[in-house]
Amino acid sequence: MSPRRTFKTLLCVVLLGVCLVASLLPATQATNVSHSVIFKKTLRIMTYNIHVGVGMDKKLDLQRIADVINKEKPDLVGLQEVDRGVKRTEGKDEIVELAQMTKMDYAFAHNLDYQGGQYGVAILSSYLLKNVDHKMFENKREAERRGMLRVEVEIDGKLVNFVTTHLDYQFEDGRVFETEQMLKFLEPVKGPLIVVADLNDEPTGAAYQLLDHLFDDSWVASKAKGDGLSYPADKPIKRIDHIFYRPETARAKKSWVVTTLASDHLPVMAELELR
């Protein structure tokens, strides 16, 4: 056999061996694909007017409120109508007790002095709170002073702002005035922002419309089943408890109302996927 033919035969054998080995390699070794990491984190959000812990049976029972929260396992909870050291609720520091019962971090915003103590809104968080900010609203004519509570938490390296508030229950122009102030306070806040509230306003109301212009309503965006009615708890006829979020930073996966008589309001829940 000539040297040239010997070389050709050897080359064919080598190439055949290479092809055979390549065919036996796993696909992940045969291709080198670069995957970009996309941030996605689903948060469970609750808004709950706890009626200072007094249920539809007129009994004060904070454990019932805590049981509702623990069952739903929210990451962030915006509470309204919270007492601290008030005579009517036996001088209890309600947010401290709820934080202990739920094993969550907390913040409280004192909007009104009442019966020797304080009354306002509060937040529970499964994440440690980094920053806390309380803003009081100017008041047009309602006797009850209102305000908003904002906290900042860090979730997988991303800063998320969470706000709770409780608006004027008597006058629409009062609710609008308070909402305008809140939106002005929130203008400098960047990134993911979630606002929960007892707005005392239904979707047809002017205060709701102001918020809906800038944020998405989780109930609507998630195409939730039912009507979202949350008040009164025993026979709900109003949708006044809402969860809003910046649509460019999150997506509503689902929303629901929790059935319970632990307060005169029903808690409203949403699952939001941050992006």
Backbone as JSON, one array per atom type, in Angstrom:
{
  "sequence": "MSPRRTFKTLLCVVLLGVCLVASLLPATQATNVSHSVIFKKTLRIMTYNIHVGVGMDKKLDLQRIADVINKEKPDLVGLQEVDRGVKRTEGKDEIVELAQMTKMDYAFAHNLDYQGGQYGVAILSSYLLKNVDHKMFENKREAERRGMLRVEVEIDGKLVNFVTTHLDYQFEDGRVFETEQMLKFLEPVKGPLIVVADLNDEPTGAAYQLLDHLFDDSWVASKAKGDGLSYPADKPIKRIDHIFYRPETARAKKSWVVTTLASDHLPVMAELELR",
  "N": [[0.87, -1.19, 0.0], [0.51, 2.23, -0.84], [2.21, 5.1, 0.6], [0.61, 7.43, 0.49], [-2.03, 6.43, 0.26], [-2.17, 5.01, 2.65], [-2.09, 7.11, 4.52], [-4.51, 8.45, 3.94], [-6.36, 6.48, 4.66], [-5.87, 6.28, 7.42], [-6.58, 8.84, 8.23], [-9.33, 8.85, 7.73], [-10.2, 6.96, 9.61], [-9.58, 8.27, 12.0], [-11.25, 10.55, 11.84], [-13.74, 9.3, 11.85], [-13.75, 8.25, 14.42], [-13.74, 10.58, 15.97], [-16.24, 11.67, 15.33], [-17.89, 9.66, 16.36], [-17.36, 9.8, 19.14], [-18.25, 12.42, 19.69], [-20.96, 12.13, 19.21], [-21.74, 10.71, 21.42], [-21.5, 12.39, 23.55], [-23.1, 14.37, 26.17], [-25.82, 16.64, 25.47], [-25.55, 19.11, 26.71], [-22.85, 19.42, 26.92], [-22.09, 19.54, 24.32], [-22.99, 21.94, 23.34], [-22.56, 25.38, 24.04], [-24.36, 27.5, 25.73], [-25.3, 30.75, 26.57], [-27.09, 32.02, 29.31], [-29.1, 34.67, 30.35], [-29.75, 36.08, 33.58], [-32.88, 36.62, 34.98], [-34.6, 38.72, 37.14], [-37.04, 37.56, 39.28], [-39.52, 37.53, 41.63], [-41.98, 36.39, 43.72], [-44.33, 37.98, 45.71], [-46.45, 37.85, 48.54], [-49.1, 39.8, 49.35], [-50.94, 41.65, 51.75], [-53.78, 43.61, 52.64], [-55.41, 45.01, 55.41], [-57.93, 46.14, 57.36], [-58.15, 46.2, 60.67], [-59.95, 46.98, 62.59], [-59.26, 47.77, 65.19], [-58.82, 45.29, 66.33], [-61.25, 44.27, 67.08], [-63.87, 42.1, 66.54], [-66.71, 41.04, 64.47], [-68.37, 40.11, 66.37], [-68.16, 41.9, 68.36], [-66.1, 41.56, 70.15], [-62.87, 41.98, 71.55], [-60.04, 40.6, 70.18], [-57.03, 39.86, 69.5], [-55.6, 37.62, 68.81], [-57.17, 36.27, 66.99], [-56.95, 37.92, 64.75], [-54.2, 37.63, 64.24], [-54.17, 34.91, 63.66], [-55.51, 34.82, 61.22], [-53.7, 36.21, 59.6], [-51.41, 34.57, 59.83], [-52.35, 32.23, 58.64], [-52.66, 32.97, 55.96], [-50.1, 33.66, 55.24], [-48.64, 36.11, 54.39], [-46.11, 38.22, 52.88], [-45.84, 40.94, 53.18], [-47.78, 43.17, 55.07], [-50.3, 45.54, 55.2], [-51.79, 47.4, 57.65], [-54.74, 48.87, 59.0], [-56.43, 51.05, 61.32], [-55.29, 50.68, 64.05], [-54.5, 50.3, 67.44], [-52.55, 51.69, 70.13], [-51.79, 51.45, 73.35], [-54.32, 52.38, 74.09], [-57.3, 53.13, 75.87], [-59.79, 51.89, 75.22], [-59.08, 49.49, 74.11], [-57.92, 48.03, 76.1], [-55.44, 49.06, 76.73], [-53.54, 47.81, 75.19], [-50.56, 47.24, 73.27], [-51.01, 47.0, 70.23], [-49.73, 46.48, 67.73], [-47.22, 45.53, 68.45], [-47.91, 43.19, 69.82], [-49.16, 41.76, 67.73], [-46.99, 41.5, 65.99], [-45.36, 39.82, 67.49], [-46.99, 37.54, 67.62], [-47.11, 36.79, 64.95], [-44.51, 36.62, 64.23], [-43.12, 38.6, 62.77], [-41.43, 41.5, 61.42], [-42.03, 44.99, 62.26], [-43.76, 48.17, 61.88], [-45.11, 51.23, 63.11], [-47.42, 53.89, 62.73], [-48.36, 56.8, 64.17], [-51.23, 58.51, 64.03], [-53.18, 59.84, 65.44], [-54.02, 61.05, 68.67], [-55.6, 59.3, 71.26], [-57.81, 58.48, 73.84], [-55.8, 58.36, 75.88], [-53.78, 57.05, 74.53], [-52.39, 55.99, 71.37], [-53.41, 56.05, 67.93], [-53.55, 54.6, 64.72], [-51.94, 53.59, 61.67], [-50.28, 50.58, 60.51], [-47.53, 48.34, 59.72], [-46.65, 45.02, 58.92], [-43.94, 42.83, 58.33], [-42.26, 40.2, 56.66], [-39.7, 40.52, 55.99], [-36.75, 42.2, 57.12], [-37.1, 45.56, 58.13], [-35.76, 48.3, 56.42], [-35.86, 51.11, 56.11], [-38.06, 53.57, 57.48], [-40.84, 55.64, 57.08], [-43.01, 58.25, 57.93], [-45.78, 60.13, 57.07], [-47.89, 62.82, 57.73], [-51.16, 63.8, 56.77], [-52.42, 66.92, 55.63], [-55.42, 68.38, 56.87], [-58.72, 68.85, 55.8], [-61.43, 69.0, 56.82], [-62.32, 66.79, 58.27], [-62.59, 65.26, 61.48], [-60.9, 63.21, 62.32], [-57.48, 62.67, 62.18], [-55.33, 61.89, 59.48], [-52.87, 59.8, 57.78], [-49.89, 58.46, 56.14], [-47.9, 55.5, 55.99], [-44.71, 54.47, 55.17], [-42.48, 51.91, 54.26], [-39.25, 50.48, 53.62], [-37.91, 47.63, 52.14], [-35.43, 45.1, 51.57], [-35.21, 42.84, 49.01], [-33.83, 40.05, 47.82], [-31.63, 41.62, 47.0], [-32.9, 43.75, 45.79], [-34.52, 46.85, 46.27], [-37.61, 47.46, 47.74], [-40.5, 49.39, 48.08], [-43.14, 49.89, 50.37], [-46.4, 50.81, 51.19], [-48.92, 51.88, 53.46], [-52.21, 53.18, 54.06], [-55.09, 55.07, 55.25], [-58.02, 56.43, 54.39], [-60.16, 59.4, 54.54], [-63.41, 58.85, 55.7], [-65.76, 60.19, 55.41], [-66.01, 62.35, 53.5], [-65.76, 62.89, 50.01], [-64.14, 64.85, 48.76], [-62.29, 65.2, 50.75], [-60.95, 62.72, 50.74], [-59.81, 62.82, 48.2], [-58.1, 65.03, 48.5], [-56.32, 64.03, 50.43], [-55.24, 61.87, 49.01], [-53.94, 63.16, 46.91], [-51.92, 64.45, 48.34], [-50.5, 62.21, 49.28], [-49.57, 61.06, 46.87], [-47.85, 63.06, 46.05], [-45.92, 62.95, 48.08], [-44.85, 60.48, 47.43], [-43.62, 60.78, 45.0], [-40.71, 61.04, 44.75], [-39.88, 58.43, 45.16], [-38.28, 55.6, 43.96], [-38.29, 52.7, 41.76], [-39.75, 49.42, 42.58], [-42.97, 49.81, 43.94], [-45.52, 49.48, 46.22], [-48.8, 50.09, 47.15], [-51.12, 49.93, 49.67], [-54.46, 50.07, 50.98], [-57.21, 51.11, 53.04], [-59.31, 52.73, 51.38], [-61.74, 53.86, 51.71], [-63.2, 54.25, 49.5], [-64.75, 53.42, 46.49], [-64.22, 51.78, 43.24], [-65.4, 53.58, 41.45], [-64.99, 56.01, 42.57], [-63.39, 59.26, 43.08], [-60.88, 59.42, 44.41], [-59.9, 56.8, 44.23], [-59.68, 56.7, 41.43], [-57.63, 58.53, 40.96], [-55.4, 57.16, 41.99], [-55.51, 54.85, 40.41], [-54.82, 55.83, 37.97], [-52.08, 56.05, 37.98], [-51.12, 53.68, 39.0], [-51.49, 50.06, 38.96], [-54.41, 48.26, 39.8], [-54.47, 45.47, 41.74], [-56.57, 43.67, 41.86], [-58.09, 44.04, 39.55], [-56.1, 43.81, 37.56], [-55.21, 41.19, 37.83], [-57.36, 39.81, 37.03], [-59.24, 38.8, 38.86], [-61.46, 36.43, 40.42], [-64.89, 36.99, 41.18], [-66.23, 39.85, 43.02], [-64.67, 41.31, 44.74], [-65.56, 42.49, 47.09], [-65.33, 43.87, 50.35], [-66.35, 44.98, 52.66], [-69.25, 45.47, 54.74], [-67.81, 42.91, 56.9], [-69.5, 40.7, 57.45], [-71.63, 40.81, 55.62], [-70.64, 41.73, 52.9], [-70.72, 44.65, 50.88], [-69.29, 46.61, 49.67], [-66.39, 47.56, 47.79], [-63.69, 48.59, 49.04], [-61.18, 48.22, 50.03], [-57.93, 48.07, 48.97], [-55.22, 47.02, 46.76], [-52.54, 48.39, 45.26], [-50.01, 48.79, 42.67], [-46.9, 49.61, 41.03], [-47.01, 49.21, 37.62], [-44.87, 48.8, 35.87], [-42.96, 47.58, 37.34], [-43.86, 45.28, 38.48], [-46.11, 42.42, 38.42], [-49.45, 41.4, 38.68], [-50.4, 38.32, 39.82], [-52.47, 36.86, 41.05], [-55.48, 37.55, 42.95], [-57.43, 37.76, 45.96], [-60.2, 37.65, 48.29], [-60.28, 37.25, 51.77], [-62.21, 35.21, 53.82], [-63.51, 35.98, 56.9], [-64.51, 36.79, 60.25], [-63.11, 38.27, 62.03], [-62.67, 40.96, 62.1], [-64.34, 44.08, 61.21], [-63.91, 44.47, 58.58], [-62.93, 42.65, 55.62], [-59.89, 40.96, 54.93], [-57.81, 41.65, 52.11], [-56.02, 39.98, 49.6], [-53.07, 39.61, 47.54], [-50.98, 38.22, 45.02], [-47.96, 39.27, 43.89], [-45.69, 39.49, 41.27], [-42.48, 40.49, 41.21], [-40.41, 42.36, 38.96]],
  "CA": [[0.0, 0.0, 0.0], [1.32, 3.43, -0.95], [2.14, 5.98, 1.78], [-0.52, 8.36, 0.38], [-3.27, 5.71, 0.57], [-2.13, 4.72, 4.1], [-2.43, 8.35, 5.24], [-5.95, 8.7, 3.75], [-7.1, 5.5, 5.46], [-5.7, 6.66, 8.82], [-7.36, 10.07, 8.44], [-10.75, 8.45, 7.78], [-10.43, 6.28, 10.9], [-9.55, 9.31, 13.05], [-12.47, 11.36, 11.72], [-14.86, 8.46, 12.27], [-13.68, 8.17, 15.88], [-14.15, 11.88, 16.51], [-17.7, 11.77, 15.16], [-18.52, 8.72, 17.29], [-17.24, 10.36, 20.5], [-19.12, 13.61, 19.77], [-22.36, 11.7, 19.27], [-22.01, 10.15, 22.73], [-21.43, 13.44, 24.58], [-24.37, 14.99, 26.49], [-26.11, 17.84, 24.69], [-25.07, 20.3, 27.42], [-21.42, 19.57, 26.64], [-21.92, 19.78, 22.89], [-23.3, 23.33, 23.04], [-22.26, 26.32, 25.11], [-25.39, 28.54, 25.61], [-25.27, 31.74, 27.65], [-28.42, 32.4, 29.76], [-29.15, 35.85, 31.21], [-30.56, 35.88, 34.77], [-33.97, 37.58, 35.08], [-35.1, 38.8, 38.52], [-38.47, 37.31, 39.47], [-39.8, 37.16, 43.0], [-43.41, 36.54, 44.0], [-44.65, 38.44, 47.06], [-47.84, 37.78, 48.99], [-49.43, 41.1, 49.94], [-52.25, 41.74, 52.42], [-54.27, 44.84, 53.27], [-56.38, 44.55, 56.4], [-58.42, 47.05, 58.39], [-58.41, 45.24, 61.75], [-60.98, 47.49, 63.51], [-58.58, 47.71, 66.5], [-58.87, 43.93, 66.87], [-62.61, 43.93, 67.5], [-64.56, 41.37, 65.48], [-68.13, 41.28, 64.26], [-69.06, 39.74, 67.62], [-67.87, 43.0, 69.3], [-65.1, 41.14, 71.12], [-61.47, 42.26, 71.24], [-59.3, 39.34, 70.13], [-55.92, 40.01, 68.56], [-55.14, 36.31, 68.35], [-57.92, 35.94, 65.77], [-56.32, 38.66, 63.66], [-52.92, 36.97, 63.97], [-54.45, 33.61, 63.03], [-55.84, 35.1, 59.81], [-52.44, 36.56, 58.94], [-50.55, 33.37, 59.77], [-52.91, 31.27, 57.69], [-52.44, 33.43, 54.59], [-48.64, 33.74, 55.04], [-48.21, 37.23, 53.57], [-44.77, 38.77, 53.08], [-46.03, 42.32, 53.63], [-49.16, 43.42, 55.5], [-50.66, 46.91, 55.56], [-52.89, 47.38, 58.61], [-55.39, 50.13, 59.34], [-57.16, 51.06, 62.6], [-54.45, 49.99, 65.02], [-54.36, 51.02, 68.71], [-51.35, 51.5, 70.96], [-51.98, 52.04, 74.67], [-55.62, 53.05, 74.13], [-58.17, 52.58, 76.92], [-60.86, 51.03, 74.69], [-58.51, 48.17, 73.78], [-57.23, 47.53, 77.31], [-54.07, 49.56, 76.78], [-52.63, 46.91, 74.46], [-49.74, 47.71, 72.15], [-51.52, 45.99, 69.3], [-48.81, 46.08, 66.68], [-46.17, 44.71, 69.07], [-48.48, 41.86, 70.07], [-49.34, 41.08, 66.44], [-45.66, 41.15, 65.49], [-44.92, 38.64, 68.24], [-47.82, 36.39, 67.25], [-46.85, 36.42, 63.56], [-43.05, 36.54, 64.06], [-42.78, 39.5, 61.68], [-40.95, 42.83, 61.78], [-43.2, 45.87, 62.24], [-43.65, 49.63, 62.03], [-46.38, 51.84, 63.49], [-47.52, 55.33, 62.48], [-49.34, 57.4, 65.07], [-51.93, 59.62, 63.36], [-54.17, 60.49, 66.3], [-54.03, 60.75, 70.1], [-56.96, 58.86, 71.6], [-58.0, 57.79, 75.12], [-54.54, 58.13, 76.57], [-52.84, 56.31, 73.71], [-52.2, 56.38, 69.98], [-54.22, 55.32, 66.94], [-53.0, 54.87, 63.4], [-51.76, 52.49, 60.72], [-49.07, 49.81, 60.81], [-47.05, 47.38, 58.72], [-45.93, 43.81, 59.31], [-43.1, 42.39, 57.22], [-41.42, 39.02, 56.86], [-38.35, 41.0, 55.74], [-36.35, 43.26, 58.03], [-37.35, 46.89, 57.6], [-34.54, 49.1, 56.29], [-36.2, 52.51, 56.34], [-39.46, 53.81, 57.83], [-41.19, 57.05, 56.85], [-44.4, 58.54, 58.27], [-46.22, 61.46, 56.64], [-49.24, 63.21, 58.12], [-51.88, 64.58, 55.77], [-53.17, 68.11, 56.04], [-56.82, 68.0, 57.03], [-59.66, 69.9, 55.4], [-62.54, 69.18, 57.75], [-62.63, 65.61, 59.07], [-62.01, 65.32, 62.82], [-59.85, 62.19, 62.46], [-56.27, 62.96, 61.42], [-54.9, 60.76, 58.64], [-51.48, 59.82, 57.32], [-49.41, 57.28, 55.42], [-46.68, 54.87, 56.51], [-43.93, 53.83, 54.11], [-41.27, 51.19, 54.67], [-38.41, 49.96, 52.54], [-37.31, 46.33, 52.43], [-34.54, 44.59, 50.52], [-35.6, 41.49, 48.62], [-32.85, 39.53, 46.85], [-30.82, 42.72, 46.5], [-33.73, 44.8, 45.2], [-35.26, 47.64, 47.26], [-39.05, 47.52, 47.49], [-41.22, 50.29, 48.98], [-44.48, 49.42, 50.7], [-47.13, 51.91, 51.84], [-50.3, 51.68, 53.9], [-52.91, 54.39, 54.46], [-56.51, 54.94, 55.57], [-58.52, 57.75, 53.99], [-61.39, 60.03, 55.04], [-64.6, 58.03, 55.45], [-66.96, 61.02, 55.31], [-66.13, 63.28, 52.38], [-64.96, 62.54, 48.83], [-63.09, 65.84, 48.53], [-61.25, 64.92, 51.73], [-60.17, 61.57, 50.24], [-59.03, 63.3, 47.07], [-57.06, 65.89, 49.07], [-55.32, 63.16, 51.06], [-54.58, 61.08, 47.96], [-53.02, 64.07, 46.21], [-50.74, 64.62, 49.2], [-49.75, 60.96, 49.29], [-48.88, 60.92, 45.59], [-46.74, 64.02, 46.05], [-44.89, 62.38, 48.95], [-44.27, 59.29, 46.81], [-42.98, 61.11, 43.72], [-39.27, 60.74, 44.68], [-39.61, 57.0, 45.41], [-37.94, 54.89, 42.73], [-38.36, 51.25, 41.77], [-41.01, 48.79, 42.96], [-43.75, 50.52, 44.95], [-46.83, 48.87, 46.47], [-49.62, 50.93, 48.04], [-52.35, 49.26, 50.1], [-55.24, 51.06, 51.71], [-58.66, 51.25, 53.16], [-59.52, 54.04, 50.75], [-63.13, 54.32, 51.9], [-63.57, 54.7, 48.16], [-64.93, 52.33, 45.53], [-63.57, 52.07, 41.96], [-66.0, 54.73, 40.76], [-64.67, 57.23, 43.32], [-62.33, 60.12, 42.56], [-59.59, 59.07, 45.02], [-59.49, 55.56, 43.57], [-59.3, 57.01, 40.05], [-56.31, 59.17, 41.0], [-54.41, 56.1, 42.16], [-55.59, 53.93, 39.28], [-54.19, 56.49, 36.83], [-50.64, 55.86, 38.07], [-50.82, 52.33, 39.45], [-52.44, 49.01, 38.61], [-55.17, 47.65, 40.89], [-54.18, 44.04, 41.63], [-57.81, 42.91, 41.66], [-58.44, 44.16, 38.13], [-55.0, 43.33, 36.72], [-55.1, 39.73, 37.92], [-58.65, 39.26, 36.58], [-59.68, 37.98, 39.99], [-62.84, 35.96, 40.41], [-65.73, 37.66, 42.16], [-66.34, 41.3, 42.95], [-63.7, 41.95, 45.63], [-66.21, 43.23, 48.17], [-64.61, 43.63, 51.6], [-66.98, 45.64, 53.81], [-68.83, 44.92, 56.03], [-67.29, 41.54, 56.82], [-70.54, 39.66, 57.47], [-72.39, 40.89, 54.37], [-69.93, 42.78, 52.18], [-71.38, 45.31, 49.75], [-68.4, 47.65, 49.15], [-64.98, 47.24, 47.5], [-62.97, 49.79, 49.47], [-59.83, 47.84, 50.46], [-57.27, 47.92, 47.67], [-53.78, 46.81, 46.63], [-52.03, 48.99, 44.02], [-48.57, 48.62, 42.46], [-46.38, 50.17, 39.77], [-47.08, 48.12, 36.64], [-43.6, 48.56, 35.19], [-42.04, 46.87, 38.24], [-44.49, 44.07, 39.03], [-47.27, 41.86, 37.71], [-50.38, 40.73, 39.59], [-50.68, 36.95, 39.41], [-53.83, 36.56, 41.49], [-55.99, 38.31, 44.09], [-58.6, 37.13, 46.57], [-60.68, 38.17, 49.57], [-60.26, 36.22, 52.81], [-63.45, 35.18, 54.61], [-63.29, 35.94, 58.35], [-65.28, 37.77, 61.02], [-62.21, 38.77, 63.07], [-62.76, 42.42, 62.05], [-65.52, 44.47, 60.42], [-63.47, 44.42, 57.18], [-62.27, 41.43, 55.17], [-58.57, 41.19, 54.35], [-57.65, 41.42, 50.67], [-54.69, 39.43, 49.31], [-52.61, 39.57, 46.15], [-49.63, 37.73, 44.72], [-47.32, 40.14, 42.91], [-44.38, 39.04, 40.8], [-41.58, 41.61, 40.93], [-39.59, 42.15, 37.77]],
  "C": [[0.89, 1.23, 0.0], [1.18, 4.28, 0.3], [0.94, 6.91, 1.73], [-1.82, 7.67, 0.76], [-3.33, 5.37, 2.06], [-2.57, 5.93, 4.91], [-3.93, 8.63, 5.15], [-6.78, 7.75, 4.61], [-7.06, 5.87, 6.94], [-6.55, 7.88, 9.16], [-8.85, 9.74, 8.56], [-11.09, 7.81, 9.11], [-10.5, 7.3, 12.03], [-10.83, 10.13, 13.03], [-13.69, 10.58, 12.18], [-14.91, 8.36, 13.79], [-14.14, 9.46, 16.54], [-15.66, 12.03, 16.44], [-18.43, 10.88, 16.16], [-18.5, 9.26, 18.71], [-18.18, 11.54, 20.67], [-20.57, 13.22, 19.9], [-22.73, 11.16, 20.63], [-21.99, 11.19, 23.85], [-22.82, 13.98, 24.89], [-24.55, 16.29, 25.73], [-25.56, 19.08, 25.36], [-23.59, 20.5, 27.21], [-21.18, 19.9, 25.18], [-22.18, 21.22, 22.53], [-23.02, 24.19, 24.26], [-23.21, 27.5, 24.97], [-25.31, 29.46, 26.81], [-26.7, 32.15, 28.0], [-28.33, 33.63, 30.65], [-30.09, 35.59, 32.37], [-31.6, 36.99, 34.87], [-34.51, 37.54, 36.5], [-36.61, 38.57, 38.55], [-38.68, 36.82, 40.9], [-41.28, 37.41, 43.26], [-43.61, 36.88, 45.47], [-46.13, 38.26, 47.33], [-48.12, 39.04, 49.81], [-50.82, 41.04, 50.57], [-52.53, 43.17, 52.83], [-55.43, 44.45, 54.17], [-56.69, 45.67, 57.39], [-58.88, 46.16, 59.55], [-59.42, 45.75, 62.78], [-60.52, 47.38, 64.96], [-58.68, 46.33, 67.16], [-60.23, 43.47, 67.33], [-63.37, 43.3, 66.33], [-66.03, 41.72, 65.36], [-68.96, 40.88, 65.47], [-68.82, 40.77, 68.72], [-66.82, 42.65, 70.34], [-63.69, 41.47, 70.63], [-60.68, 40.95, 71.3], [-58.2, 39.45, 69.07], [-55.42, 38.68, 68.03], [-55.89, 35.89, 67.08], [-57.33, 36.65, 64.55], [-55.02, 37.99, 63.26], [-53.13, 35.63, 63.27], [-54.76, 33.78, 61.54], [-54.56, 35.38, 59.03], [-51.55, 35.32, 58.78], [-51.05, 32.35, 58.76], [-52.61, 31.66, 56.25], [-50.97, 33.58, 54.23], [-48.21, 34.89, 54.12], [-46.76, 37.62, 53.87], [-44.84, 40.19, 53.64], [-47.5, 42.54, 53.92], [-49.32, 44.89, 55.82], [-51.9, 46.87, 56.43], [-53.44, 48.79, 58.8], [-56.19, 49.93, 60.63], [-56.45, 50.21, 63.66], [-54.29, 50.87, 66.26], [-53.03, 50.72, 69.38], [-51.58, 52.22, 72.29], [-53.3, 52.77, 74.84], [-56.55, 52.34, 75.12], [-59.18, 51.58, 76.37], [-60.38, 49.62, 74.36], [-57.55, 47.7, 74.88], [-55.76, 47.94, 77.38], [-53.06, 48.72, 76.02], [-51.79, 47.66, 73.43], [-49.98, 46.71, 71.02], [-50.5, 45.54, 68.27], [-47.66, 45.23, 67.24], [-46.69, 43.29, 69.31], [-48.67, 41.08, 68.77], [-48.0, 40.66, 65.85], [-45.12, 39.91, 66.19], [-45.69, 37.39, 67.82], [-47.53, 35.88, 65.84], [-45.36, 36.23, 63.26], [-42.6, 37.37, 62.85], [-42.21, 40.8, 62.25], [-42.13, 43.8, 61.64], [-42.8, 47.34, 62.28], [-45.04, 50.16, 62.32], [-46.32, 53.33, 63.22], [-48.68, 55.89, 63.28], [-49.96, 58.63, 64.39], [-52.81, 60.43, 64.3], [-53.96, 60.08, 67.75], [-55.46, 60.39, 70.5], [-56.96, 58.09, 72.92], [-56.69, 57.4, 75.8], [-53.49, 57.37, 75.79], [-52.76, 56.85, 72.3], [-52.99, 55.46, 69.05], [-53.65, 55.63, 65.57], [-52.97, 53.64, 62.51], [-50.44, 51.79, 61.03], [-48.74, 48.86, 59.67], [-46.38, 46.21, 59.42], [-45.14, 43.31, 58.11], [-42.3, 41.15, 57.59], [-39.96, 39.34, 56.56], [-38.02, 42.09, 56.75], [-36.56, 44.62, 57.37], [-36.04, 47.68, 57.57], [-34.79, 50.56, 56.62], [-37.69, 52.63, 56.61], [-39.73, 55.3, 57.72], [-42.68, 57.25, 57.12], [-44.72, 59.97, 57.86], [-47.66, 61.69, 57.09], [-49.87, 64.02, 57.0], [-52.44, 65.84, 56.41], [-54.65, 67.75, 56.01], [-57.73, 69.15, 56.62], [-60.74, 70.09, 56.44], [-62.86, 67.96, 58.6], [-61.92, 65.69, 60.42], [-60.84, 64.36, 62.98], [-58.66, 62.51, 61.57], [-55.8, 61.7, 60.7], [-53.43, 60.9, 58.26], [-51.14, 58.55, 56.57], [-48.12, 56.79, 56.07], [-45.99, 54.16, 55.37], [-42.72, 53.12, 54.72], [-40.53, 50.73, 53.43], [-37.81, 48.64, 53.0], [-36.42, 45.93, 51.27], [-34.87, 43.13, 50.27], [-34.67, 41.01, 47.51], [-32.05, 40.66, 46.19], [-31.59, 43.87, 45.88], [-34.52, 45.52, 46.29], [-36.72, 47.78, 46.83], [-39.68, 48.44, 48.53], [-42.66, 49.83, 49.13], [-45.16, 50.47, 51.56], [-48.5, 51.44, 52.28], [-50.9, 53.01, 54.31], [-54.39, 54.09, 54.66], [-57.13, 56.32, 55.37], [-59.85, 58.12, 54.65], [-62.62, 59.18, 54.7], [-65.86, 58.85, 55.22], [-67.11, 61.74, 53.98], [-65.21, 62.89, 51.22], [-63.85, 63.55, 48.59], [-61.96, 65.68, 49.54], [-60.36, 63.77, 51.29], [-59.28, 62.0, 49.08], [-57.85, 64.14, 47.55], [-55.95, 65.06, 49.69], [-54.55, 62.34, 50.04], [-53.58, 61.93, 47.19], [-51.75, 64.29, 47.03], [-49.88, 63.37, 49.21], [-48.95, 60.79, 48.0], [-47.7, 61.88, 45.49], [-45.6, 63.51, 46.91], [-44.14, 61.24, 48.27], [-43.53, 59.57, 45.51], [-41.49, 60.76, 43.69], [-38.93, 59.25, 44.8], [-39.4, 56.28, 44.08], [-38.16, 53.39, 42.9], [-39.71, 50.7, 42.19], [-41.69, 49.52, 44.12], [-45.14, 49.9, 45.02], [-47.57, 49.73, 47.47], [-50.89, 50.16, 48.38], [-53.12, 50.22, 50.99], [-56.68, 50.62, 51.93], [-58.93, 52.65, 52.64], [-60.85, 54.66, 51.15], [-63.68, 54.84, 50.58], [-63.66, 53.48, 47.24], [-64.31, 52.72, 44.18], [-64.17, 53.22, 41.17], [-65.62, 56.06, 41.4], [-63.46, 57.97, 42.77], [-60.95, 59.78, 43.13], [-59.04, 57.79, 44.39], [-58.98, 55.85, 42.16], [-57.94, 57.68, 39.98], [-55.2, 58.12, 41.11], [-54.36, 55.17, 40.95], [-54.95, 54.52, 38.02], [-52.68, 56.21, 36.8], [-50.22, 54.43, 38.4], [-51.82, 51.34, 38.85], [-53.12, 48.51, 39.89], [-55.01, 46.13, 40.73], [-55.43, 43.22, 41.35], [-58.18, 42.89, 40.18], [-57.37, 43.51, 37.26], [-54.88, 41.81, 36.72], [-56.36, 39.02, 37.43], [-59.21, 38.29, 37.63], [-61.14, 37.58, 39.86], [-63.64, 36.69, 41.48], [-65.64, 39.17, 42.04], [-65.39, 42.03, 43.89], [-64.29, 42.72, 46.78], [-65.58, 42.86, 49.52], [-65.25, 44.26, 52.84], [-68.49, 45.72, 53.63], [-68.54, 43.43, 55.94], [-68.38, 40.48, 56.74], [-71.38, 39.63, 56.21], [-71.79, 41.99, 53.5], [-70.68, 43.32, 50.97], [-70.48, 46.37, 49.1], [-67.0, 47.09, 48.88], [-64.16, 48.49, 47.8], [-61.55, 49.5, 49.97], [-59.05, 47.38, 49.23], [-55.77, 47.68, 47.79], [-53.36, 47.34, 45.26], [-50.52, 48.76, 43.91], [-48.18, 49.27, 41.15], [-46.3, 49.06, 38.73], [-45.76, 47.82, 35.95], [-42.63, 47.75, 36.05], [-42.62, 45.58, 38.8], [-45.64, 43.63, 38.14], [-48.15, 41.14, 38.72], [-50.71, 39.35, 39.05], [-52.09, 36.52, 39.82], [-54.19, 37.41, 42.71], [-57.21, 37.59, 44.65], [-58.95, 37.85, 47.87], [-60.75, 37.01, 50.56], [-61.54, 36.32, 53.65], [-63.12, 35.01, 56.09], [-64.15, 37.02, 59.0], [-64.44, 38.36, 62.15], [-62.2, 40.29, 63.16], [-64.05, 42.78, 61.32], [-65.19, 44.58, 58.94], [-62.93, 43.02, 56.89], [-60.88, 41.78, 54.65], [-58.6, 40.89, 52.85], [-56.2, 41.02, 50.42], [-54.37, 39.56, 47.83], [-51.23, 38.92, 46.1], [-49.07, 38.6, 43.6], [-45.95, 39.58, 42.55], [-43.54, 40.26, 40.45], [-40.76, 41.3, 39.68], [-38.66, 43.33, 37.55]]
}
